[in-house]
Amino acid sequence: MIEGLLLAFILSLFEFDSLFIQGVKEWTGIELTSAGYYVFFFFGGAVFKLLEVIANRKDDIS
């Protein structure tokens, strides 16, 4: 989760947030703000962390 937010922050230093927000608007017609940009990366980080935990549990069981 924190990794996703950190990645979002680093990418925003290179103005990727503007590119991402504009891309979402063009593809879906949904108006996204910078808050939505960070929420998207937060949930993306949470999903990847969950997948990592699930993968590690499978290794522990074997």
N, C-alpha and C positions, 0 to 999 in steps of 0.2 A: 504494500500500500504506500508506504513512504517512498519506496523506490519509484513508483509511478509518478508521485508528485514531484520528486526530485528531477526525474526525466522531463516532466512537463515544464518545470522551471528552467532547466538548462536549455531546452528547445525554444522556450519563449525568449531567451536572450538573443537568439538568432531569428526572431520574429516568425517562428514556425506556428505560433498560436494564431496569428492573423491568417496564414495560409490554410490552416486546419479549419478555422471558423468559416472562411469563405468557401472552402471545398464542401463542407457539410451543407452550407446554404445552397450551393449550386446543385449538389446531388439529391438532396432531400427536400429542399425548400424550407427547412427548419431554421429559424433564427437562433443562433447560438451566441452566448456571451463568453467572456473570458472565465467567468465562474463555471459555466458549463464545460469549458475546455478542461479545467482542472478537475472537475467531478468525473469527467470521462476518463482521464488518466488515473484518478484515484481508484475507480472501479476496475479499470484494466489491470492495475497493480494488484488489487485484491484478488481478481480471478487468477492471475498468474501465481500468486502466493498460495492460493487454495490448491491449484494444480500441483505445485511443488510439494505441498504437504501430503497430498494424496499419493504422489509418486514415491515419496520417502517412506510412507507407511507400507506400500507394497514391497519395497526392498526390505523392510524390517520383518515382515511376515515370512518371507521366503527363507 
